[in-house]
Amino acid sequence: MAIIPSYLKPGDTIGITCPAGAVHLADMEPMFTQLREWGYQLKIGTDVGSSYYKFSATDEERLNDLQQMLDDEEITAILFGRGGYGVVRIIDQLDFTRFVQYPKWLLGYSDITCLHSHIHTQFNIATIHGHMGAGFRDENKDSYSTHQINEVLKGAPIQYEIAANNINRLGSCNGTLIGGNLALLSDLIGTKSDIHTDGSILMIEDIGEYKYNIDRMMWQLLRAGKLDKLAGLIVGGFTDTQDNEIPFGMTEYDIVWEKVKDFTYPVCVDFPVGHQPNNWPLKMGINYQLNVAADKVRLHEHLAD
């Protein structure tokens, strides 16, 4: 069983930091406003609104900011301002000693997949995959996705239903939900942050990748044995996919299906998660029941009796 951090209540303090890419402070204001309206206090990191080339700050500054929030016992959750790239540059310098003693919710996605995977593999602590700073802006947000972040932080169990897709492979399973951004999952193979997929429900999503690169990353997962013994597979959004002048000749779902066609576990595509406004938060590292039926798909948190 995963370690579940304490859920939040009004008056609790949320830390906000940017351990990867830079974000404009103006893009963060809707997030700050929403969190305060929900009754939370905020501690905003020094790397929120700053920039250093591609990153929000230097490696040392980003490391120190996240470390302070991991160690701060007054902070009950850490929400991230942006993904991009950069967590892998500091992950091995982070000291998780106090975090393990006093776990708190970490919420983000994209490059934050590195943290999700590392924390699940090394410490078996649950985290939350959900949208970050710019996702709270009116032109980007899906109201349900935003509302559910507060519900999940307060402890509401995940109970999602979506319409069926004729590409799905039907079936039911129970397993621990893991995964996130496909590019990160592929890059982490063979490292101490690598995910253990046997008996798990794997979720994948990505943005801005060329089709041939999605194919290469899926082959990497398959050849590394990450797809062999899954309980189930959830495919989220592949947003803004690119193709070359000479077409690759397969859709994103075709690419995924080719790698899993010889297995029997249930497969659900077009799940509302990823680099898109419709990005439902998911508690990662805990057990779920996935039912892929002909008329609908149900993903429910598996509650202990």
N, C-alpha and C positions, 0 to 999 in steps of 0.2 A: 504494500500500500504506500502511495506517495504521501509525503509530508505536506499538509495543507496549511498555508499561512493563515493567520487570523483574518477574518473578514472585517470590512470597514463599517464604521458608524459615523454619523454626523459629528463634526468636531475633530476627527482624525486628520493627520497631516500627510499629504502626498508630496513626495519629492519629484521634481521634473528636471531632467538632464538630457544632454545630447552627446552620447558617447561615440557618435559616428559623424554623419554629415551635418553641415551648418543649416540653420533655419532662421528666417527673419523673425524678429520679435513680434512684428505686426501679425504674422501668420499664427502666432501662438495665443494671441489675446482671446479668440473665441474659446479655446480650450481652457484658459485660465478662468474665464467668466463662467463657463459651464460647470467646472469643478467647484467653484465657490458657490454657485447656485445650488448645487447638491449638498452643500454644507461642509465642505472640506476646507482645511487650511492648506496653504501651499508653501513649500520651500523651493525656490527656483535657483537652479545651478548657475554658476558663472559662465558656463559654456552655452547657455541658452541665449541666442541672439548675437553671438560672436562668430567669427570665422577665421580660419587659418588655411589658406589654399582650399583644398577640397573638403577640409574637415571643419568642425565647429571650433576647434582649438588644437593646440599641440597634443601629442600623445600623452605627455606628462600631465597636462592640465585636464584632459578628458578622463584620464585614469584617476587623478586625485578627486575630481568632482564625483564620479560614480562611487569611488571607494568611501568617501565621506557619507554618502547617502546609504550605502550598504551597511555602514557601521552605526548610523544614527538611529537609536532606539525610539526616538520620537516619531520617526517616519514609518508609516504602516504600509505604504505602497510607493513604488517608483514607476512613473509613467515617462515614456521617452518622447522627445520632441520630433525625432526624425530617424530614419534608417540611413540609406546611402551606402557608405563603406567606412569601416574603421574599427569596429569592435574586435576583430581578429588581431589587430595590432596591440591591444591592451589586455586581452582575455587572460593571458598567462601571468600577468603581473598583478592581477586582482587577488586580494586576500579575502576569502569567503568565510573565515573563521567565525566572525560575529554574525554574519548573515545566517549561517547554519544554526547557530545558537538561538537566534531571534529571526526566523524567516519572515519575509514580507512579500507581498505580491509585486511582481515585475510585469509590466504590460507594454507590449509593443510588437512589431513584426518586421518583415524585410530583413535588414542586417541584424536586427535584434534576435533573429533565429540562432545566431551564434551563442548568445546568452541562454536562450531557451534550451538548446541542445546540451550545452555544457552543464547547466544546473540540473537537468534531468539525469544525465549520465553520471555525473560525479556525486550528486547529493540527493537525488530522488525527491526534489522539492517541486511542487506544482507552480506554474507560471500562467500568464494569460496572453494569448495571441489576439491583438486587437489594434484598432487604428490609433494614430498618434496625432501630433499637433495640427497639421494642416487638414486632417480628416474631420476636424470639428468645425471648419469654416462652412458657411451656409451653402456655397456653391459646390462643395465636395461631399458634405456629409449625407448619410442616410439616417433619418431620424431614429429608425429602429436600431441600427447599429450603435448609435450614440447612446440611446436609452439603455440598451442592454449592457453597456460598459458599467454603468452605475449598478444595475441589477446584479451583475456578476461580482463586482467588488463587494456588494453587501451580502453575497452568499446565496443568491438564487440559483437553483440547479439549472443546468443547461437542458432545454427541451425544445429542439428545433425540428420543424417539418418543412420540406420543400416538395415541389412537384417532381414527378419522375422525368427521366430523360431516356430516350430509346437507346442511347449508347450504353447506359448502365448495365452492369452485370448483377443480376438479382441474388439476394441471399441475406443472411443475418449473421452477426458476429458480436462478440464482446472483446474488448481489448483496451490497452492504454493508448491514448491519443498522443502522437508525437509528430514532429515534422515542422513545416514552415516553408520558407523560401527555397526553391529547388536548387538555385545556384549555390547557396550557403550549404545546404545538405550535401551536395556533391563535393564542395571544397573541403568540408570537415571530415570526409572519409579518411580513416587512418590516423586521426588525431585523437587527443584525449577528450575532445568534445563530440566525437562521433556518436551517432544514435544507435541504439540496439533495437532492431525492428522485429525480431521474431515474436509472433503472437500479438503484435501491436497494430493499431489502426494508424496508417500513415497519411498525413495530409501534405499536399504539395501545391504551390502556386508560384507565379513569377511575373516579371514585367520587363518589357523592352528587349527580350532575347530574340536572337535569330532562330529560326526553326531548326537549322542544323545544330545549333548549340543546345537547344532543348533535347534534341535527339541524342547528342553526345552525353549530356548529363544523365539522361534516362538509361543509356547503356552503362554509364559508370555505376549507377545504383544497381542495375541488374547484375553486372559482372562482379560487383562487390558483395553480392548475396543479400542486398537490402530488400529485395522484392520477393524473395523465394518463399518466406514463411510468414508473410503478413496475415493478420486476421482480416483486414480490409483496407481499402484504398479510397481516400477522398481527394478529388481533384478540384481545386478552386479555380480562380481566374488566371488565365494567361493573357495579361493585358498588354496592348500595344506590341504584339509580336511582329517581328520583322522578317522579311524574306529577301533573298538575293535576286539579282537580275535574272539569273537562271533559277526558276522556282525549285524549292525542295521537293514539292510534289505530295506532301502529306499535311493534314491539319494537325493542330496541337494534340487533339484527342486521338487521332490516328497514331501519332508518335508514341503516346503513352500506351495505348491499347496494344500495339505491337510488342511491347516489353512484358505485358502481363497476360496476354491471351492464353498462355499455356497453364495458368494457375486457375484456381477455382473460387477464390475468395471474392466477396462482393466488392464491386467498384461503383462509386458514385462520382459523376462529373458535374461541372457547373455548380458546385456548392458556393454559396455566397460568402467567400472569404478570399482575401488577397488585396492587391493594389487597385482598389476600386471603391466607390462610395458604399456599395452594399457589402460591408466587411464585418460580418457578425463575430463578436468576441467568442473565443473558445478557451476554456481552461485546458492547459496542456499538461501532460504527465499524469492524468487521472483516468479512471476507467469509464468507458462509454459502451452503450449498446447501439449498434448501427444496423438498421433494417432497411434494405434496398428492395422495395416492392415494385410491382408493375404500375401502381397508381401514385405512390409517393415514397419519399425517403424520410426516415426518422432517425435523428441522432439525439440520444438521451443520455444524460449523465447517469451512470450506474450507481445508484445509491445503495449503501450497505443496509442490510435488513436489521 
